[in-house]
Amino acid sequence: MSTITNRQAICDVLVEQAKNDKDIVVVCSDSRGSASLATFASTYPKQFVEVGIAEQNLVGISAGLASCNKKVFAASPASFISTRSYEQVKVDVAYSNTNVTLIGISGGVSYGALGMTHHSCQDFAAMCALTGMRVYCPSDRFQTTKLMQALLEDDKPAYIRVSRSATEDVYDETIDFQFDKANVIQQGTDVVLIACGEMVPYAKKAAKQLEALGISTGLIDMYCLKPFDQETLFEQTKQAKLVVSIEEHAPQGGLGSFVAQALSMHQPKRMIQLCLPDEHLISGTNKEMFAYYGLDEDGIVKAVQNAL
């Protein structure tokens, strides 16, 4: 189990790159601790802006800085940046095509015990619906690091969702990362699991169990929800008897919706969608909630066995 969170990986990249790039600016909404950006704030105080609990201002200020040729990274809990500041994201960032990377920290049900006000089960749908906005949900620290390095090299809007806790390592330093291309972890012909973010380690464990049961199992890490990598999806699922999407999101407008839409239009397949239900969720730790809603490895294996 890694002790380095994805949010810490983001900070590490920004701290390293800011040594030689004074145009990098980080903006926070009273979230430098939650975002693990305190080190950046103390190391580069002139490149750090604290706006307080004001997510709409966070986005507006970030867009203004980007219009002055700054490379801006705006961090706030995913539950707030994807809803409270949605109009500012739509107009000031996506429509205006400003170089702002929005970092939604503690995504999904990371704040599980705090209840629905702090859950972000709609952010994929909201952000993907904005023309000009790219949406990413990396699975571990290594993929997060590569993604951040890639985003520092371009100048288009993006939204990244990361979890609060440290996830198990899916990759290592040798990760074969391709920007805007899904990563195929393993190939299989009976079932193909497609997951993103914190669900990938669970899907990887489930794939191992399914293989032990004699079920040939593929696994795709679809960290890039938008642009959505249909080419890899079609290539890896063309022989599959069953396709399973796994996500920490509501049923509508997320990974499962994108997979279903693409397959139904181009390569129809039998499919099941594992996600959070469209109902008021229970409160608890994220691990407790994953188990309750069948999103951990045991739940995934059971769902596949029932479907097959």
ZIUR-V569575 format. One record per helix or strand of 3 or more residues. SS is the DSSP state (A for helix, B for strand). FROM is the first residue (numbers start at 1). LEN is the number of residues. Records with the same first field share a line. If there is no record, write none. Layout:
SS=FROM-LEN, FROM-LEN
This chain:
A=6-12, 38-6, 45-3, 55-12, 78-4, 86-10, 112-3, 116-3, 123-6, 141-11, 199-14, 230-8, 255-12, 286-7, 297-11
B=24-5, 48-3, 71-7, 100-6, 134-3, 158-4, 183-4, 191-5, 217-5, 224-3, 242-5, 271-4
